[in-house]
Amino acid sequence: MSDRVALALRPDDLLDLARGRPLGPCLAWADGPELRQAAGIGPEQDDEAAWSVVLFASVDGLIRHGLRLVATAEADFSWAGADRDSGQVTVQRLLWSQLTAVYADDPAQADAVAELVPTLAGVDFEQAWSEPALTAFLARADLLWYDPSEVSRGLVTVVGPHGARPLV
């Protein structure tokens, strides 16, 4: 299946893609009927569904990488298991040319990210999603949108447990 996916990336993954190195296989998130039903998203709410997969990927990034660096892409994928409610998919091969956007935390949120990351250490997605500290963080911490071309021009800043730094 091919559609828009959202992936939680490490900074080096994104830079490798920008340098022409493919990435994969990798875990991603995609919109689907099961996810919409589980999240209470109606068939006319495409924007909300698209944002949900970005948000899920951002939480995945906090859990696995200690930061929210998310790329959206038009990519082929397969469902990552029998539970399609989660929206988890596997992308076998991702190329730079498939990226449609990049999202990262605002550098002003560096302290909040550093405070949150230890709370999510060792938990799975469902546990993280029900964590009150994550709920509070998501309510106040917006993601910044970047065009993929801004990555190669050094205009993206990543925010992790050790502060904010330019992605170069």
Backbone as a ProteinNet text record, in pm:
[ID]
protein_1_A
[PRIMARY]
MSDRVALALRPDDLLDLARGRPLGPCLAWADGPELRQAAGIGPEQDDEAAWSVVLFASVDGLIRHGLRLVATAEADFSWAGADRDSGQVTVQRLLWSQLTAVYADDPAQADAVAELVPTLAGVDFEQAWSEPALTAFLARADLLWYDPSEVSRGLVTVVGPHGARPLV
[TERTIARY]
84.2	0	89.8	48.8	124.9	34.7	86.5	10.7	104.5	51.1	132.7	154.8	279.8	318.7	393.3	401.9	481.8	580	705.4	811.9	886.1	914.3	1001.2	1144.6	1225.5	1362.6	1462.7	1580.9	1694.8	1756.7	1825.5	1888.6	1978.4	2057.2	2145.9	2068.1	1951.6	1867.4	1824.7	1779.8	1733.2	1848.5	1964.2	2079.2	2124.1	2120.4	2154.2	2059.7	1930.6	1834.3	1868.2	1898.3	1930.7	2055.1	2145.1	2268.7	2249.4	2123.7	2094.4	2100.4	2115.1	2117.6	1975.4	1929	1793.4	1788.3	1670.3	1646.7	1545.6	1565	1465.3	1527.1	1443.4	1301.4	1287.2	1176.9	1155.2	1007.3	985	849.9	795	670.9	604.3	459.4	385.6	245.1	166	48.7	-34.5	-181.5	-254.7	-398.6	-465.4	-566.2	-644.1	-778	-873.3	-1006.3	-1007	-920.3	-916.9	-867.6	-762.9	-710.2	-815.9	-883.6	-987.3	-1097.7	-1138.6	-1244.6	-1197.1	-1076.9	-1024.3	-1006.7	-970.9	-946.8	-1071.6	-1181.3	-1303.8	-1294.3	-1219.2	-1201.3	-1293.7	-1378.2	-1475.9	-1416.4	-1491.6	-1442.7	-1415.6	-1478.9	-1458	-1344.3	-1283.6	-1181.6	-1039.6	-1009	-878.1	-763.5	-780.6	-673.8	-644.4	-750.5	-731.4	-661.4	-697.8	-632.8	-485.3	-455.6	-316.1	-234.4	-292.3	-219.7	-202.8	-300	-289.8	-168.8	-143.9	-28.7	102.9	105.9	225.5	243.8	135.1	141.6	185.6	131.3	171.7	319.9	366.1	508.8	594	545.4	623.2	636.1	531.2	537.8	631.9	624	716.4	860.8	885.6	1020	1066.3	977	1013.1	1051.1	975.7	1001.3	1132	1148.8	1263.8	1390.5	1377.7	1495.4	1515.8	1418.5	1430.8	1407.9	1344	1314.3	1202.9	1144.3	1038.3	1094.5	1136.7	1180.2	1103.9	1007.7	915.2	922.1	923.5	913.6	785.9	717.9	606.9	655.7	600.1	645.4	534.4	542.8	458.3	539.4	498.3	580.7	495.3	553.2	490.6	509.5	407.5	418.8	335.1	362.6	279.1	240.9	125.7	81.4	174	211.3	309	240.1	173.9	108.4	-41.1	-104.8	-247.8	-332	-276.6	-352.5	-340.6	-434	-429.6	-484.8	-542.6	-594.1	-484.4	-362.7	-253.3	-204	-224.6	-173	-27.5	34.5	175.9	192.6	289.6	321.5	472.6	515.1	656.4	682.3	778.3	825.2	955.6	959.6	1079.1	1194.8	1164.1	1270	1216.5	1286.9	1247.3	1358.4	1319.9	1414	1384.9	1486.3	1472	1361.8	1354.9	1257.2	1112.4	1089.3	954.6	906.6	998.8	961.7	875.2	772.8	683.5	694.3	737.8	753	837.2	890.5	965.7	909.4	896.1	844.1	942.7	960.5	1047.5	994.8	1034.6	993.3	1057.4	987.2	1039.9	1155.3	1269.2	1380.9	1342.9	1240.7	1195.4	1140.7	1113.5	1059.3	1168.1	1294.4	1405.1	1395	1364.3	1354.2	1239	1126.5	1010.5	1040.7	1110.5	1148	1243.4	1344.6	1441.3	1374.4	1271.3	1197.9	1109.9	1053.3	959.7	1028.6	1140.1	1203.1	1227.6	1282	1301.1	1171	1061.3	929.4	887.8	933.3	892.1	991.8	1099.8	1202.3	1145.3	1161.9	1122.6	974.5	894.8	751.6	718.1	607.3	563.1	468.5	422.9	342.2	214.4	143.2	17.2	38.7	145.4	175.4	208.7	289	326.6	202.9	115.3	-2.3	-91.8	-91.8	-175.5	-99.3	23.2	104.8	60.2	16.9	-29.7	74.6	201.8	305.4	312.1	291	290.1	166.7	52.3	-70.8	-54.2	2.5	23.7	123.2	229.7	329.5	266.9	192.3	131.6	30.7	-34.3	-132.9	-67.8	60	124.3	242.4	285.9	408.3	376.5	371.5	346.9	473.8	453.1	564.6	579.4	702.9	730	736.3	683.7	683.3	800.9	870	978.1	957.4	992	1001.7	1129	1128.6	1249.6	1375	1359.9	1476.7	1547.6	1475.7	1536.1	1633.8	1621	1713.7	1853.8	1865.6	1997.5	2057.5	1974	2024.5	2055.7	2043.5	2078.7	1981.5	1856.5	1759	1673	1694.4	1614.4	1691.7	1624.4	1682.1	1611.1	1689.7	1629.4	1641.9	1539.9	1531.9	1524.5	1624.2	1627.2	1656.4	1686.7	1708.1	1830.3	1917.7	2038.5	2031	1911.1	1893.2	1864.3	1877.4	1848.6	1979.5	1981.3	2099.4	2058.1	2129.2	2098.9	2126	2044.6	2062.1	2150.4	2278.8	2373.6	2467.1
-116.1	0	123.8	228.2	352.9	467.2	548.1	660.4	744.5	850	934.5	864.5	866.6	809.6	916.1	894.8	979.9	890.6	933.1	853.9	934.4	872	931.8	899.5	1002.3	982.6	1034	977.1	1033.3	1137.9	1235.4	1336.1	1276	1175.2	1112.9	1045.6	988.9	927.9	1033	1147.5	1252.5	1307.8	1325.1	1373.7	1271.9	1143.1	1039	1044.8	1060.3	1073.1	1194	1306.7	1428.3	1410	1320.8	1293.5	1185.3	1141.1	1044.6	898.7	872	733.9	690.4	579.3	533.2	484.3	484.5	438.5	325.2	224.7	118.6	-16	-107.4	-89.7	-7.9	63.6	146.5	150.1	172.4	184.5	321.5	326.1	452.7	443.3	549.6	558.4	602.4	543.1	576.3	580.3	661.3	672.8	550.1	500.4	388.9	384	306.8	303.1	255.5	160.3	109.3	215.5	288.5	395.5	504	540.9	644	601	476.1	428.1	427.6	376.9	370.3	509.1	607.9	744	831.9	777.6	855.8	965.1	939.5	1036.2	996.4	1088.2	1060.3	1060.4	1008.4	998.1	1133.4	1239.1	1371.8	1447.4	1390.4	1459.3	1419.5	1438.4	1398.9	1476	1605.2	1683.8	1635.2	1605.3	1555.3	1419.2	1333.2	1202.5	1217.7	1306.7	1329.1	1382.4	1474.9	1529.2	1423	1334.9	1228.4	1140	1103.2	1015.8	1089.9	1220.8	1299.9	1302.4	1324.1	1326.4	1191.3	1081.5	948.4	924.8	964.5	949	1033.1	1150.5	1235	1170.7	1106	1035	915.5	844.7	734.3	784.1	901.6	958.8	991.3	1043.5	1070.4	942.1	835.6	708.1	646.2	637.5	564.8	647.4	779.1	860.4	976.5	1002.3	1112.3	1248.6	1252.4	1379.9	1362	1475.1	1472.5	1530.8	1443.8	1478.3	1384.4	1438.5	1358.1	1402.1	1303.8	1332.4	1268.7	1339.6	1278.4	1249.9	1143	1100.8	1025.5	1025.5	939.7	812.9	702.9	582.3	456.3	351.6	219.6	164.4	97	38.8	-87.2	-162.8	-276.4	-257.4	-309.1	-295.3	-374	-314.2	-372.8	-460.8	-565.9	-656.6	-660.8	-739.7	-762	-647.4	-566.8	-460.3	-331.3	-309.1	-189	-66.6	-85.7	27.5	127.9	79.1	167.4	253.9	209	282.6	255.4	161.9	131.7	54.5	99.4	36.1	21.7	-58.1	-72.9	-19.4	70.4	121.4	49.2	-24.8	-102.6	-16.3	87.9	172	314.2	407.6	547.6	628.1	714.4	800.4	946.6	1030.6	1172.9	1233.4	1191.8	1249	1220.8	1127.4	1094.7	1184.4	1256.4	1339.3	1457.3	1484.8	1596.8	1707.2	1674.2	1773.5	1714.9	1804.4	1766.7	1849.1	1786.4	1852.9	1833.2	1937.4	1928.2	2023.9	1997.5	2085.3	2222.1	2321.5	2456.3	2454.1	2517.3	2519.9	2575.2	2658.3	2711.8	2602.1	2484.9	2372.7	2278.9	2317.5	2228.8	2179.7	2268.2	2226.6	2129.1	2154.4	2065.6	1926.9	1921.5	1792.3	1719.2	1790	1728.2	1673.9	1741.7	1695.6	1574.2	1570.6	1464.1	1332	1337.6	1215.8	1108.5	1139.8	1032.6	966.8	1040.5	986.5	875.4	881.9	784.9	671.4	671.9	567.7	430.3	338.3	199.7	170	265.4	239.6	215.1	145.8	127.3	242.3	240.9	351.5	369.6	261.8	273.5	329.5	284.6	337.8	486.5	523.3	663.5	748.4	697.4	774.9	806.3	719.4	742.5	814.2	853.3	923.5	1069.4	1112.9	1251	1356.5	1329.8	1427.2	1445.5	1337.6	1348.5	1425.7	1395.7	1466.6	1616.9	1655.9	1797.6	1858.8	1786.3	1835.5	1856.8	1757.8	1768.3	1882.8	1913.8	2022.3	2159.5	2171.4	2302.9	2310.2	2198.9	2196.2	2167.3	2271.8	2255.5	2212.5	2143.7	2108.5	2217.4	2249.8	2341.6	2262.9	2322.2	2260.3	2314.3	2222.7	2261.3	2194.8	2265.7	2204.9	2120.1	2003	1920.6	1994	2089.8	2163.4	2240.7	2273.3	2346.4	2259.9	2128.6	2038.7	2055.8	2046.5	2055.4	2195.7	2295.7	2432.3	2463.9	2363.6	2382.6	2467.8	2473.6	2559.6	2487.7	2358.1	2279.4	2264.9	2288.5	2268.4	2151.5	2059.5	1946.7	1972.2	1928.7	1949.3	1813	1781	1652.6	1671	1561.2	1569.3	1651.6	1680.5	1758.3	1899.5	1945.6	2080.6	2086	2206	2228.7	2245.2	2189.1	2207.3	2205.3	2281.9	2281.7	2144.5	2106.7	1980.4	2006.5	1973.6	1991.1	1872.7
0	0	0	-66	-70.6	-25.9	65.2	116.7	200.1	260.3	346.8	479.8	523.8	652	731.7	862	950	1023.5	1027.9	1088.9	1193.4	1306.6	1407.5	1366.1	1350.1	1303.9	1406.6	1402.6	1474.4	1382.6	1437.4	1351.8	1243.7	1279.1	1179.8	1067.6	1099.4	995.4	893.2	942.5	853.4	769	830.8	755.3	650.6	685.4	586.3	466.9	493.3	384.2	296.8	360.4	286	199.6	242.3	167.2	61.5	44.4	-60.6	-19	109.6	158	194.4	138.9	174.5	319.1	373.6	509.8	505.5	585.9	594.8	624.1	666.4	701.6	830.1	839.5	956.5	993.9	1122.1	1176.2	1140.7	1100.5	1068.7	1115.7	1091.8	1130.6	1009.5	988.8	872.9	913.2	840.6	858.5	797.4	862	809.1	879.1	825.3	885.2	1030.3	1062.2	1199.1	1296.4	1256.4	1339.3	1359.3	1252.5	1262.7	1359.2	1347.9	1436.4	1581.5	1605.4	1742.1	1802.7	1719	1767.9	1758.9	1705.8	1693	1587.5	1481.4	1372.8	1257.9	1216.3	1111.8	972.3	874.8	737.8	671.8	719.4	661.6	728.7	829.4	909.2	866.5	739.2	687.4	751.6	774	835.4	977	1052	1188.2	1186.3	1092.5	1082.2	1045.3	951.4	911.5	1028.5	1104	1218.8	1327.9	1343.2	1444.5	1419.9	1294.5	1269.7	1294.4	1268.5	1301.9	1453.6	1525	1670.7	1727	1674.4	1720.2	1692.8	1575.2	1542.8	1637	1675.3	1766.2	1904.6	1950.1	2078.7	2066.2	1954.8	1929.1	1934.4	1877.1	1880.1	2021.2	2103.5	2242.7	2315.4	2290.7	2357.7	2308.7	2176.7	2120.7	2107.4	2084.5	2055.5	2151.9	2238.6	2332.2	2270.6	2153.3	2088.4	1988.1	1948.6	1847.3	1718	1630.2	1495.5	1403.5	1331.3	1252.1	1106.9	1018	875	823.4	734	661.2	520.3	462.9	330.4	258.8	128	45.6	22.1	82.8	79	75.7	19.3	25.3	165.3	216.2	349.5	359.4	465	501.5	648.1	684.6	822.7	913.5	1027.1	1118.9	1221.8	1178.4	1270.9	1249.9	1332.1	1316.4	1370.9	1461.7	1524.8	1443.9	1353.4	1270.6	1342.3	1461.3	1537.8	1568.6	1587.7	1626.7	1512	1389.1	1274.6	1244.6	1317.2	1293	1163	1084.2	957.3	945.1	847.7	817	677.2	667.7	539	509.1	399.5	366.6	318.6	242.5	186.1	170.6	232.3	227	161.7	68	-2.3	30.5	22.5	46.8	-39.1	-163.2	-256.8	-216.5	-125.4	-80.5	34.2	99.3	213	169.2	249.4	221.4	326.3	446.7	553.5	665.6	747.7	867.2	983	1098.2	1217.4	1331.8	1411.9	1529.3	1635.9	1759.4	1868.5	1855.2	1903.3	1912.6	2013.9	1982.9	2078.6	2215.9	2222.4	2351.4	2442.9	2388.1	2465.9	2516.9	2506	2542.8	2687.2	2780	2921	2941.8	2877.2	2891.5	2834.1	2720	2661.3	2755.8	2807.4	2898.9	3024.3	3069.2	3187.4	3156.5	3036.3	2999.9	2964.9	2896.1	2842.4	2948.6	3067.2	3167.1	3211.4	3206.6	3243.9	3148.7	3023.5	2922.2	2902.9	2978	2962.9	2995.6	2902.5	2924.6	2911.6	2864.1	2849.7	2702.8	2678.6	2540.8	2503.9	2379.1	2329.9	2411	2438.2	2512.7	2652.6	2720	2852.7	2844.8	2745.2	2728.5	2702.2	2615	2575.6	2695.7	2796.1	2914.4	3026.5	3001.5	3101.7	3113.3	3232.1	3248.9	3209.1	3234	3197.4	3045.7	2970.2	2824.1	2777.6	2835.7	2799.4	2820.3	2932.5	2961.6	2863.2	2831.7	2736	2598.8	2549.5	2416.6	2408.5	2520.2	2521.5	2503.8	2539.1	2532.2	2435.4	2379.7	2298.9	2152.4	2073.4	1930	1857.8	1746.7	1658.7	1552.2	1518.5	1409.3	1279.5	1171.8	1039.3	959.2	887.9	798	663.1	558.2	426.3	427	363.7	364	314.4	223.8	173.7	285.2	392.2	503.4	582.8	573.6	642.7	585.2	453.4	390.7	400.8	429.1	445.7	592.5	681.3	821.3	900.4	858.8	924.5	1028.8	1046.7	1141.6	1271.9	1382.8	1515.7	1580.8	1638.8	1710.7	1860	1932.3	2076	2141.5	2222.3	2291	2438.1	2506.9	2651.6	2691.2	2595.2	2625.4	2567.5	2536.8	2487.2	2338.6	2283.3	2141.7	2065.5	1943.5	1858.5	1713.5	1629.8	1486.4	1424.9	1331.5	1261.1	1138.8	1153	1042.6	1033.8
[MASK]
++++++++++++++++++++++++++++++++++++++++++++++++++++++++++++++++++++++++++++++++++++++++++++++++++++++++++++++++++++++++++++++++++++++++++++++++++++++++++++++++++++++++

